[in-house]
Amino acid sequence: MMIDLWLLFKWIFLVTMIIFLIFFVFVMIILRIIRRYHKFPIPAFATRLIDNPWRRFIQKPKVIAERMHLEAGMIVVEIGPGKGSYTKAVAKKVIPNGKVYALDIQESVIESLKKRIEKEEISNIIPIVGDAYNFPFEDKSIDRVFANTCLPEIPDPIRVLRDCNRILKPDGLVSLCEILPDPDYPRRKTEIRWAEESGFEIKEKFGNFFSYQLNFTKKSNNK
Ligand SMILES: C[S@@+](CC[C@H](N)C(=O)[O-])C[C@H]1O[C@@H](n2cnc3c(N)ncnc32)[C@H](O)[C@@H]1O
């Protein structure tokens, strides 16, 4: 009986390892190759899958929000809020009088975010259906722009960052977060290059190779 149990344990371990390997090869190699040539927003159901306790343990919403130097009354734009866990953490930090415009290209993502904020009675998140290529905001009107695992999903991230530069106040800040195994995950130096080509300079780096957050300010000749 003891031997049988040991054998069962070994088989379970082996099958788990094989499933993990298949998942790893699929996400890290096949999906990355596909997405390199064909970018599209991740399906709405997947935004619910990626907002899980494991992810929130690695990328803690409260810590991510703290790193953005938020103050009461600030106006924030979040690009691609998904299920909204990070939106909520940011919104809490700008109370009173501050608000977060949560802009997503997918109507279904925005509809479920609206339901969540209604249910949780959050009044300072304003969900908007829109494309990050054309922000519906005035020049120099926004204090912070935030995007978590969204920018590399967009085919032309430099175009988006240039529009971020347009809407940001002179002392504004763009905060970008990425995590592996996102199939669109770019290395820090890639994201820094995109930002520098859009008129930003790096102000702060947090995290490590697997999960990082970068803060950018406008270059002084660009304020
Ligand atoms: C990987 S999900 C990240 C969701 C959330 N930020 C999180 O960390 O859980 C990327 C989100 O960006 C949105 N998105 C993709 N392209 C976009 C675009 N051009 N403009 C605005 N949102 C976009 C997708 O619809 C999706 O909700």
The ligand as an ORCA input file, in Angstrom:
! r2SCAN-3c Opt
* xyz 0 1
  C      -3.235     42.464    -20.096
  S      -4.654     43.435    -19.775
  C      -4.177     44.219    -18.255
  C      -5.334     44.563    -17.377
  C      -4.959     45.234    -16.050
  N      -4.194     46.431    -16.262
  C      -4.210     44.294    -15.155
  O      -3.034     44.566    -14.896
  O      -4.775     43.310    -14.691
  C      -4.510     44.739    -20.970
  C      -5.724     45.638    -21.074
  O      -5.402     46.682    -22.025
  C      -6.522     46.914    -22.853
  N      -6.064     47.504    -24.124
  C      -5.405     46.882    -25.140
  N      -5.168     47.734    -26.149
  C      -5.670     48.943    -25.767
  C      -5.738     50.229    -26.379
  N      -5.222     50.459    -27.605
  N      -6.327     51.250    -25.703
  C      -6.850     51.032    -24.453
  N      -6.826     49.839    -23.827
  C      -6.240     48.799    -24.469
  C      -7.152     45.525    -23.009
  O      -8.498     45.609    -23.405
  C      -6.976     44.945    -21.599
  O      -8.058     45.253    -20.750
*
